[in-house]
């Protein structure tokens, strides 16, 4: 059987290496599998020399430390999957360290003193290093080899975490094949401790054949045909049933041993074990299936858990990065590489699934999900995605409002600073020089002895003072129209309407006789919008009549309608119209400009008010 196992261990990797090198002649893993196909059978069969001649003894001595060649090339392949290159320079150096550890172990094992124990009565035929020094080299090399062997596990795990699409599928094939290692070890232990197979029998043959075939075949699939099957389904089911079998066997053996130890009979243990397993197998399988499915596929079978995860992550996220946290969580829940929110032009791609995001009838864009290669979304995936999209729409809208609020705050701060800079410039360049000139002229008048000359300087000073006062009034008027404080908002709008009323245009202002106390910002915005609207009517509409209506009905409502020619093709354009919309938007309100069915145009502005403001209509 050993010969059959050695042939199988050599033949399978050789065939896989041939197929890989035929398609990719320079692929490093193909050459590593070829080296494994040559070395592993030789190490499995043992050295060629079995006699006591000098040649046979020398072969035994020099090959004593070469047994790691049974697995060394497969371990190196694990570091290079799936493209034949290490992840980075550090891992490349680590591979060199591992190979160096093998060399140290081989050198140390050839002269560490164990030769005399394995070959009684014979001395080592080849002169070598001192046994103590060789033993130290062997121990150091063995430690490096063990670290190198177990280091392949975090290397594959790290690469799997960073891999996407095809690379991830390829690595999952290798992970599935690597499950043969613990299975082979378990079979060996069962054969040795349970079946008393202390010599080379059926169990070692099965384990060596399994190890020699499973990993090379899955490595070949990972490189050449990674989409052969849905490896995620295969891997999840393998893990579920493997863990379940181990648990059942362990519990059964433990109960039998406990019953025999306590009662001295295995019959009671059999009954208890059967009852316990009958009760526990189904819940255990469900638990394992849920956990492993979540690891492989995410929350496809647990939509409530996915929604709970999304809510918790959104609650913990930075409001300014809420959308990024949403997409990251959905990608984690569905086990996909990329999820993003498209608010503009869609990104081109064939494997992109888009779910509309709608909040209270308003389209916010689409939730775009890139489907992994080799995987089609099931009905459960699509249903979960729609559930997440409904929840995400609310969060995306909240994120948009947060961004808009942040931009509004920034715009308000910028506007305030611009206003302060304008005031400083006007005061410094206008009022400041005028006041300085007044002081100089007053000094000049004081120094004049001639009365006529002094009166002339004082007259110039008087005119300069009037100009400075006018400049100050202009600055004050720019800050807030004085008419609002002098006669009230409604009367101020009537004054402005009277200013544009003439022979060709009549402007009527209608509103309640007594307006409630309004916020200052609402008064200024309403006055500016009304002034801009009636000015546009006078200049551009050709209207003969314009009506301005004011009402307070939960909000400040302003309407300016005319019977002019209208401008349906140009509605929404112009600096004045943009200014009116911006003034309303600054207060959280709205301003619409549209054409009337009976002719002319109408401007409607709605400005929100505090709840304390009393409702008053005309």
Secondary structure, 3 states (H helix, E strand, C coil): CHHHHHHHHHHHHHHHHHHHHHHCCCCHHHHHHHHHHHHHHHHHHCCCCCCCCHHHHHHHHHCCCCHHHHCHHHHHHHHHCCCCCCCCHHHHHHHHHHHHHHHHHHHHHCCCCCHHHHCCCCCCCCCCCCHHHHHHHHHHHHHHHHHHHHHHHHHHHHHHHHCCHHHHHHHHHHHHHHHHHHHHHHHHHHHHHHCCCCCCCHHHHHHHHHHHHHHHHHHHHHHHCCCCCCHHHHHHHHHHHHHHHHHHHHHHHHHHHHHHHHHCCHHHHHHHHHHHHHHHHHHHHHHHHHHHHHHHHCCCCCHHHHHHHHHHHHHHCCHHHHHHHHHHHHHHHHCCCCEEEECCCCCCCCCEEEEEEEECCEEEEEEEEECCCCCCCCHHHHHHHHHHHHHHHHHHHHHHHHHHHHHHHHHHHHHHHHHHHHHHHHHHHHHHHHHHHHHHHHHHHHHCCCHHHHHHHHHHHHHHHHHHHHHHHHHHHHHCCHHHHHHCHHHHHHHHHHHHCCCCCEEEEECCCCCCCCCHHHHHHHHHHHHHHHHHHHHHHCCCEEEEEEEECCEEEEEEEECCCCCHHHCCCCHHHHHHHHHHHHCCCEEEEEECCCCCEEEEEEEECCCCCCCECC
